[in-house]
Amino acid sequence: MENSISTQKSLMSKLKRDLTIIRKDWQLYSLLVLPLIYYVIFKYGPMIGNVIAFRKFVPGGPALGTEWVGMKYFNMFIHDATFWHVFKNTLVLSGLSLVIGFPIPIIFALLLNELKSNKFKRVVQTASYLPYFLSTVIVAGLIMQILSPSNGVINMIIKALTGKTIDFLGEAKWFSTVYVGSGVWQGMGWGAILYLAALSGINMELYEAARIDGANRWKQTIHITIPGIMPTIVTLLILNIGGLLNVGFEKILLLYSPLTYSTADVISTYLYRLGLQSNSFSYATAIGLFEAIIGLILVGTANFVSRKLTENSLW
């Protein structure tokens, strides 16, 4: 009884302390209201619709379907050869994006951190940030122009050297190169921002002590810089692993064609065709729910492994 009373008092005092903090900085906390409303309406609210993965849904009928069908749609995609093909394509594109695209912002941030001229550093940062703010449509248009077999810059150079041209967007084998390369170009500068912020928080006295001990810049980077930003690296890596199946839908939709379906068709574009073109909403929802569960498992696994190996984790 005494333990229960003491626990209640502890909870009440904690609640009172939290309310005092919120009351003191209510202007700052009020800034969270709109983002919270956005997430409730557009992120958590639509989750109710996942129920149609287990129900028969007819366009124009009840919003949550007409009758329960159990695991019917899950069994359908498990035995669907097309689904496993797009699943493989998704893993290949997202895996390449992670393996190639994740380390490059780290390397870029380390290189920027070594620049002595602040003016030149700002120019490089600004130039590298700009592609991130271009819309996907503009990026896709630029890619089409640059890689055009008739008048694209890349093909003009290739033709001058070899006498031939390459249809990068018409040959399936080149699609992953185009997708990953353009993604690295667009996200490299923006991705480096968090690492630059983490680098600015490293104690400069550590570098001074290392220099006194005779450590060169390479050894300082290995033993001071990288360990200093490791928590940031681990956090972003876990989040990236969690989104492994979320390949950029818009860019692929704008760049791919039936000629490149064999390597470019991914889960998101397959769901688009199933849901909006074939009206198979329940089937598409079942695949989307499966994708979300896999993402959750990947985040949990990556977090567990990271906590065991590096003692850094999200929770």
C-alpha positions as CSV (number, residue, x, y, z in Angstrom):
1,M,0.0,0.0,0.0
2,E,2.8,2.4,1.0
3,N,4.6,1.6,-2.3
4,S,1.5,2.3,-4.3
5,I,1.1,5.7,-2.6
6,S,4.7,6.6,-3.1
7,T,4.5,5.7,-6.8
8,Q,1.4,7.8,-7.2
9,K,3.1,10.8,-5.5
10,S,6.2,10.3,-7.7
11,L,4.0,10.3,-10.8
12,M,2.1,13.4,-9.7
13,S,5.3,15.3,-8.9
14,K,6.7,14.3,-12.3
15,L,3.5,15.4,-14.0
16,K,3.6,18.7,-12.1
17,R,7.2,19.3,-13.1
18,D,6.5,18.6,-16.7
19,L,3.5,20.9,-16.7
20,T,5.7,23.6,-15.2
21,I,8.3,23.2,-17.9
22,I,5.6,23.3,-20.6
23,R,4.0,26.4,-19.0
24,K,7.4,28.1,-18.9
25,D,8.2,27.5,-22.6
26,W,4.7,27.3,-24.0
27,Q,5.6,29.3,-27.1
28,L,8.1,26.7,-28.1
29,Y,5.8,23.8,-27.4
30,S,3.0,25.4,-29.3
31,L,5.2,25.1,-32.5
32,L,4.6,21.3,-32.2
33,V,0.8,21.6,-32.6
34,L,0.7,21.9,-36.4
35,P,3.2,19.1,-37.0
36,L,1.2,16.9,-34.6
37,I,-2.0,17.7,-36.3
38,Y,-0.4,16.9,-39.7
39,Y,0.9,13.5,-38.5
40,V,-2.5,12.6,-36.9
41,I,-4.5,13.4,-40.0
42,F,-2.1,12.3,-42.8
43,K,0.0,9.6,-41.2
44,Y,-1.8,7.9,-38.3
45,G,-5.4,8.4,-39.5
46,P,-4.9,6.6,-42.8
47,M,-3.6,3.6,-40.9
48,I,-7.2,2.7,-40.2
49,G,-7.5,1.9,-43.9
50,N,-5.0,-1.0,-43.5
51,V,-8.0,-3.1,-42.4
52,I,-9.0,-3.5,-46.1
53,A,-6.0,-5.8,-46.4
54,F,-8.2,-8.3,-44.6
55,R,-11.5,-7.3,-46.2
56,K,-13.0,-7.3,-49.7
57,F,-13.1,-3.7,-50.9
58,V,-15.2,-2.5,-53.8
59,P,-14.8,1.0,-55.1
60,G,-17.9,3.0,-54.3
61,G,-18.8,0.6,-51.5
62,P,-18.2,0.9,-47.7
63,A,-14.9,2.7,-46.9
64,L,-13.6,-0.3,-44.8
65,G,-14.7,-3.0,-47.2
66,T,-17.7,-5.3,-47.4
67,E,-16.7,-8.6,-45.9
68,W,-13.8,-10.3,-44.1
69,V,-11.6,-12.4,-46.3
70,G,-8.8,-13.2,-43.8
71,M,-5.3,-13.7,-45.2
72,K,-6.6,-14.1,-48.8
73,Y,-4.6,-11.2,-50.3
74,F,-1.5,-12.0,-48.4
75,N,-1.6,-15.5,-49.8
76,M,-2.1,-14.0,-53.3
77,F,1.1,-11.9,-53.3
78,I,3.1,-14.7,-51.6
79,H,2.4,-16.8,-54.7
80,D,2.6,-13.9,-57.1
81,A,5.9,-14.2,-59.2
82,T,5.6,-10.5,-60.2
83,F,5.6,-9.4,-56.6
84,W,8.8,-11.2,-55.8
85,H,10.4,-9.8,-59.0
86,V,9.6,-6.2,-57.9
87,F,10.6,-7.1,-54.4
88,K,14.0,-8.1,-55.7
89,N,14.3,-4.9,-57.8
90,T,13.4,-2.9,-54.7
91,L,16.1,-4.5,-52.6
92,V,18.7,-4.1,-55.3
93,L,18.0,-0.4,-55.9
94,S,17.7,0.5,-52.2
95,G,20.6,-1.7,-51.2
96,L,22.9,0.1,-53.8
97,S,21.6,3.4,-52.7
98,L,22.5,2.6,-49.1
99,V,25.9,1.0,-49.8
100,I,27.0,3.8,-52.2
101,G,24.9,6.7,-51.1
102,F,25.2,6.5,-47.3
103,P,29.0,6.8,-46.9
104,I,29.4,9.6,-49.5
105,P,27.8,12.4,-47.4
106,I,30.1,11.3,-44.5
107,I,33.2,11.5,-46.7
108,F,32.0,14.8,-48.2
109,A,31.5,16.3,-44.7
110,L,35.0,15.2,-43.6
111,L,36.5,16.8,-46.7
112,L,34.6,20.0,-46.1
113,N,35.7,20.0,-42.5
114,E,39.4,20.0,-43.7
115,L,39.0,23.1,-45.8
116,K,40.8,26.1,-44.4
117,S,39.1,28.8,-46.5
118,N,35.7,29.5,-45.0
119,K,34.6,31.5,-48.2
120,F,35.4,28.6,-50.5
121,K,33.8,26.2,-48.0
122,R,30.5,28.2,-48.0
123,V,30.5,28.2,-51.9
124,V,31.0,24.5,-52.1
125,Q,28.3,23.9,-49.4
126,T,25.8,26.1,-51.2
127,A,26.4,24.5,-54.5
128,S,26.1,21.0,-53.0
129,Y,22.8,21.8,-51.2
130,L,21.0,23.3,-54.2
131,P,20.2,19.9,-56.0
132,Y,18.2,18.8,-52.9
133,F,15.7,21.6,-53.4
134,L,15.0,20.8,-57.0
135,S,11.7,19.0,-57.5
136,T,11.7,15.4,-58.6
137,V,10.2,16.4,-62.0
138,I,13.0,18.9,-62.6
139,V,15.6,16.3,-61.6
140,A,14.0,13.7,-63.9
141,G,14.0,16.3,-66.8
142,L,17.7,17.1,-66.3
143,I,18.5,13.4,-66.3
144,M,16.6,12.9,-69.5
145,Q,18.4,15.8,-71.2
146,I,21.9,14.9,-70.0
147,L,21.5,11.2,-71.0
148,S,19.6,11.7,-74.2
149,P,21.0,9.5,-77.0
150,S,20.6,12.2,-79.6
151,N,21.9,15.4,-77.9
152,G,22.7,14.6,-74.3
153,V,26.1,15.8,-73.0
154,I,27.1,12.3,-71.8
155,N,26.3,10.7,-75.1
156,M,28.1,13.4,-77.1
157,I,31.3,12.6,-75.1
158,I,30.8,8.8,-75.5
159,K,30.1,9.3,-79.3
160,A,33.3,11.4,-79.7
161,L,35.3,8.7,-78.0
162,T,33.7,5.5,-79.3
163,G,31.5,6.5,-82.2
164,K,28.4,5.0,-80.5
165,T,25.7,6.2,-78.1
166,I,24.1,4.5,-75.2
167,D,20.3,4.7,-74.4
168,F,20.7,4.9,-70.7
169,L,17.0,5.2,-70.0
170,G,16.0,2.6,-72.6
171,E,18.3,-0.3,-71.5
172,A,17.4,-2.1,-68.3
173,K,21.0,-2.8,-67.3
174,W,21.7,1.0,-66.9
175,F,18.7,2.0,-64.8
176,S,20.2,1.2,-61.4
177,T,23.3,3.2,-62.3
178,V,21.2,6.2,-63.3
179,Y,18.9,6.0,-60.3
180,V,21.7,5.6,-57.7
181,G,24.0,8.1,-59.3
182,S,21.4,10.8,-59.5
183,G,20.3,10.1,-56.0
184,V,23.9,10.6,-54.7
185,W,24.3,13.8,-56.6
186,Q,21.0,15.2,-55.3
187,G,21.4,14.2,-51.6
188,M,25.1,14.4,-51.0
189,G,25.3,18.0,-49.8
190,W,22.1,17.9,-47.8
191,G,23.0,14.6,-46.2
192,A,26.3,16.2,-45.0
193,I,24.6,18.9,-42.9
194,L,24.1,16.7,-39.9
195,Y,27.6,15.3,-40.0
196,L,29.0,18.9,-40.2
197,A,27.0,19.8,-37.2
198,A,28.3,16.7,-35.3
199,L,31.9,17.6,-36.3
200,S,31.5,21.1,-34.9
201,G,30.7,19.5,-31.5
202,I,34.0,17.6,-31.2
203,N,36.3,19.1,-28.6
204,M,39.2,20.8,-30.4
205,E,41.5,20.0,-27.4
206,L,41.5,16.4,-28.5
207,Y,43.1,17.4,-31.8
208,E,45.7,19.5,-30.0
209,A,46.6,16.6,-27.7
210,A,46.8,14.3,-30.8
211,R,49.1,16.7,-32.6
212,I,51.4,16.9,-29.6
213,D,51.5,13.1,-29.6
214,G,52.6,13.2,-33.2
215,A,49.3,12.0,-34.9
216,N,48.9,13.2,-38.5
217,R,45.6,14.3,-40.0
218,W,44.7,10.7,-41.1
219,K,45.2,9.3,-37.6
220,Q,43.3,12.2,-36.1
221,T,40.4,11.4,-38.4
222,I,40.4,7.7,-37.6
223,H,40.8,8.0,-33.8
224,I,39.0,11.3,-33.0
225,T,36.8,12.6,-35.8
226,I,35.0,9.3,-36.8
227,P,34.4,8.2,-33.2
228,G,33.1,11.7,-32.5
229,I,30.4,11.5,-35.1
230,M,29.7,7.8,-34.7
231,P,26.4,8.3,-32.8
232,T,25.1,10.4,-35.7
233,I,26.3,7.8,-38.2
234,V,24.6,5.0,-36.3
235,T,21.3,6.9,-35.9
236,L,21.1,7.8,-39.6
237,L,22.1,4.3,-40.6
238,I,19.3,2.7,-38.6
239,L,16.8,5.1,-40.1
240,N,18.1,4.4,-43.6
241,I,17.9,0.6,-43.0
242,G,14.3,1.0,-41.8
243,G,13.4,2.7,-45.1
244,L,15.2,0.1,-47.2
245,L,12.0,-0.8,-49.1
246,N,10.9,2.8,-49.6
247,V,12.5,3.4,-52.9
248,G,11.8,6.9,-54.4
249,F,8.5,6.4,-56.2
250,E,8.2,9.7,-58.1
251,K,11.6,9.5,-59.8
252,I,11.2,5.9,-60.9
253,L,7.7,6.6,-62.2
254,L,9.1,9.5,-64.3
255,L,12.2,7.7,-65.6
256,Y,11.2,4.1,-66.2
257,S,9.4,2.6,-69.2
258,P,8.2,-0.9,-70.2
259,L,11.8,-1.3,-71.7
260,T,13.3,-1.1,-68.2
261,Y,10.6,-2.8,-66.1
262,S,12.9,-5.8,-65.6
263,T,15.2,-3.7,-63.3
264,A,13.2,-0.6,-62.6
265,D,9.8,-1.8,-61.5
266,V,9.7,-1.7,-57.7
267,I,7.1,-2.3,-55.0
268,S,5.8,1.4,-55.0
269,T,5.3,1.5,-58.7
270,Y,3.7,-2.0,-58.7
271,L,1.3,-0.8,-55.9
272,Y,0.5,2.3,-58.0
273,R,-0.5,0.1,-61.0
274,L,-2.5,-2.3,-58.8
275,G,-4.3,0.4,-56.8
276,L,-5.0,3.2,-59.2
277,Q,-4.9,1.5,-62.5
278,S,-6.4,-2.0,-61.7
279,N,-8.5,-1.0,-58.7
280,S,-7.1,-3.9,-56.7
281,F,-7.1,-1.8,-53.5
282,S,-7.2,-4.6,-51.0
283,Y,-4.4,-6.5,-52.7
284,A,-2.3,-3.3,-52.9
285,T,-3.0,-2.6,-49.2
286,A,-1.9,-6.1,-48.2
287,I,1.5,-5.6,-50.0
288,G,1.9,-2.1,-48.5
289,L,1.2,-3.5,-45.0
290,F,3.8,-6.3,-45.6
291,E,6.3,-3.6,-46.7
292,A,5.7,-1.6,-43.5
293,I,6.1,-4.7,-41.2
294,I,9.4,-5.6,-42.9
295,G,10.6,-2.0,-42.4
296,L,9.7,-2.1,-38.7
297,I,11.5,-5.4,-38.3
298,L,14.6,-4.0,-40.1
299,V,14.7,-0.9,-37.8
300,G,14.3,-3.1,-34.7
301,T,17.0,-5.5,-35.9
302,A,19.5,-2.7,-36.9
303,N,18.9,-1.0,-33.5
304,F,19.5,-4.2,-31.6
305,V,22.7,-5.0,-33.5
306,S,24.0,-1.5,-33.1
307,R,23.3,-1.4,-29.4
308,K,25.2,-4.7,-29.0
309,L,28.2,-3.8,-31.2
310,T,28.7,0.0,-30.7
311,E,26.5,0.9,-27.6
312,N,24.8,3.5,-29.8
313,S,21.1,3.1,-30.7
314,L,17.8,4.9,-31.2
315,W,16.3,3.5,-28.0
